[in-house]
Amino acid sequence: MIEFYAPQSPGEWLAFTSAAVTVLFGVFCLLFPRTTLSILRLQTRSESPEALSESRATMAGFYLGLGISAILLAQPLVYLALGAGWAFTAIGRLLSIILDRGPTSFNFGSLMLEVMLAGLPLLYVFGFVG
């Protein structure tokens, strides 16, 4: 049976925090797809309800699935997957800033958040914070 495991060390708290923020993003994407897409600077068309399902399914589903798994399992390899996911998100954002001429304040702010959400679990997994 899976039980909630409360973080016991500062490193576990860092990883847990990243997972909790990921879950919050997932809940927001699930409940407020139009607002989510608006924040991301994406527009929907009334004849394309599929755009809303991307927020509810693809984005929310992935965030919720990985975040909740990390919280419930509290295992280093799951935290590694969480950190790696956010790290590759940050790499994609950085490539967009460089290659797509996207050095906007939104992109830099998002990059900082993504690096932080990647770093928190990775610091724990790789033993930099115990």
Secondary structure, 3 states (H helix, E strand, C coil): CCCCCCCCCHHHHHHHHHHHHHHHHHHHHHHCHHHHHHHCCCCCCCCCCHHHHHHHHHHHHHHHHHHHHHHHHCCHHHHHHHHHHHHHHHHHHHHHHHHCCCCCHHHHHHHHHHHHHHHHHHHHHCCCCC
